[in-house]
Amino acid sequence: MRAGVIIAGGRSTRFGDADKAVAELAGTPMIRRVADRLTDVIDTLVVNCRADQRAAIEAAMDGYPSAVRYGIDPDPDGGPMVGIHTGLDALSDTDAEYAFVVACDMPFVQPSLVEHLFAVAETAEAAVPRIDDEWYQTTHAVYHVDRMAAACEDAIERGDRKILSPLFELDYRVVDDAAIAEHGSEQSFENLNTQAEFDAAQTRLK
């Protein structure tokens, strides 16, 4: 079984006072746009968020065709790696072996690229895109659920919150620029951090 984990617990400080996860993006909450892109490539979905976000996110996810679980951050300001751990931990009692982890502000995520990441990860413990041999897209990657969760837990216990630290403990595969271009495009990694970026994306989606 394949899972998806959407990381939505960040404070969105560059976006303003509103929670960008549920902000209406061309008429649809942004987190729902991300989730809707995954319906054909996952069997179950986890949303990682803070406790104070859950009601609004549940409303945004109403009617989603797959089962939705919630991984609530025990430490609301722990950072994205802690969010990944919390999201993966919410799958511990399921049959999900691999999970695609994606940030809630990536509304252009491409199913074809996600499918390729799952295929690559089957021979390893993770598949992560890397742009220009430099930037790892750790919040747009597929991880082995149990092994990545354990690696994150080890990093947290030693006080290391760097998002790359658990990845480097795994047998991971890099999906390079050529593979990205073959199965999708770098648009899949586009994230919306500011209101200006959000407004520009709206015009493309209308």
N, C-alpha and C positions, 0 to 999 in steps of 0.2 A: 504494500500500500504506500502510495506517495502522499506526502503532506505539504501544506504550505504554511509558513509562519510569517505573519505581517507584524513588523516592529513599529509600534505606534506610541510608545511611552515618552518620547522626547517632549521637551517643553516648548518647542517651536519659537524660541526667543526672537529669531529674525523675522518671524511672520507677523508679529503684533500680538494683540491680546487674545485673539481667537485661537482655537485648537485647529490647526490645519488638517488634522486627520479627518475631521468631519466637515470641513469647509466645503460649500457647494462649488464644485468645479463643472461649469457648463451644465448645471442642473442636477448633478449627482455628487454625493459626498466623495471626497477624494479617496478615502480608504475603500469605498465600495467599487470605485473605478479600478483600483489595483486588484481587488478580489475578483471582480468580474473577468479580468484578463486571465485568471488562473483556472477557471472552471473546467476547462478541457484537459488540464494536465495534472490535477491533484484530485485526491479522494476525500480529504478532510482538511480543515483549515483551523489554525490557531491565530488568534489576535493577541499579541502582547501589548498591554497598556497599563496605565495607572488605575487605581480603584475609582478615582473621581471621573475618569473618562468612560467607564464601562457602559453606563446607561445610554449615552449619546451614540457610542459605537454600536451597541446592540440595535438601536433604532436604525442606524445606517445599514446594518447588515440584515435587517428583517427581510425574509423571503429568499435568502441566499440558497442556491440549490444543494449545496453540500453542508454537512454538519459543521458547526462553528463552535470551537472551544475558546476559552479565555485564559490566558496566562497572566495573572496580575502581578505586577512588580512588587516584590517585598521591600525593595529599596527604590523608591520612585526616581531617584536621581543617580542611579548606578551606571548609566551609560549604555551604549548599544550592545556591548558584549554581554552585560548582565541581562539585557532584554532578550538576546538570542538564547542564553541559558534558560531563562524563564519560559520562553516559548517552546523550546525543545523539551523541557521537563514536563510540560503539559501533555506531551505525547507519550509519556513513559508507560502508560497502560493501554496503548494501542498497538496495532500491528505495523505501524509506519516505520520503515527502515531508513528512508531518506526523506529529507524535507528541504524544500526551496524556501530560503529566508530572503525576505524583501522588505525594504523600508516602505512606510505608508505613503511617502511623498514621491513615488515613482509610478505615475499613472500611465506611462507609455511602455511598461514592461511587455516584452514580446513573447508570447507563448512558444513560438518556434525555438527561441533561444533557451527558454526554460527547459523545454523538452530535450535539447542537446545537452544541457548541464546535467540533467538526470541520467542521460545515457553515459556520459563521461564518468560520472561519479560511481557508476556500478562497478568499476574496476578499481576503486580507491575508497577513500573515506571522505572526500570532498572534491568538488569541482568549482573553481572560482575564476571568473573573468579577470584578466589583467591587461590594462590598456597601456600601449607603448612600453611594455616591459617595466612598468613602474607602478601604476595605480591598481591595487587589488580592490575589486568590487565585492567586499565582504558582506554587504547587505543586499546582494543580488547573486547569491551563490547557493549551491546544493551541498548539504552536509549529511553524513551518517548521523542519525538522531542520537543514538546512545554514545557514540565515541566523541562527537562534538560536545554534547552535554557534559560528559565527564571531563573533557579538556577545559571547558569553560569553568567548571566547578574547581578544578585544580588551580587555575589561574586566579580565580576569586579568592580562594583560600590563602594563596601566597601574596595577596594584595596587588595583583597585576590586573589592571582594567583595560590594557591595550587590546584592541579588537583583533589584531593580528596574532597575538600570543597563542591562543588556543589553536588557530589554524596551523601554525608552524609545528604543533605537536602531532598533527595528523599526516597520514599518507595522502597528500592532496595532488590534484591535477590542475594545471593552469590552462584556461581556455584563452588563447591568444587572439590578437587582432584579426588574423586571417580566419579563424574559426568563428569569431563574432560576426565578421562580414558575411561569411557563408550562411550562417543560420539566423541572422537578424541584422542589427546595427547598433551603434553606440547610443542611439536614441533610447534604447531600453533602460539605460542607466540614468537618464535625465531625472534629476530630482528638483522639486520646487521648494526652495527655502524661503523666498521672500514674496511679498505681495505682488511685486512687479513680475516675477517669474510666473506666479499663479495667474495673473491677469493675461499674460502673453499666451499661456497654455490654453486658457479658456477660448481665445479666438481661434485656435487651431482645432478645437473640439466641437465648436458650434457648427 
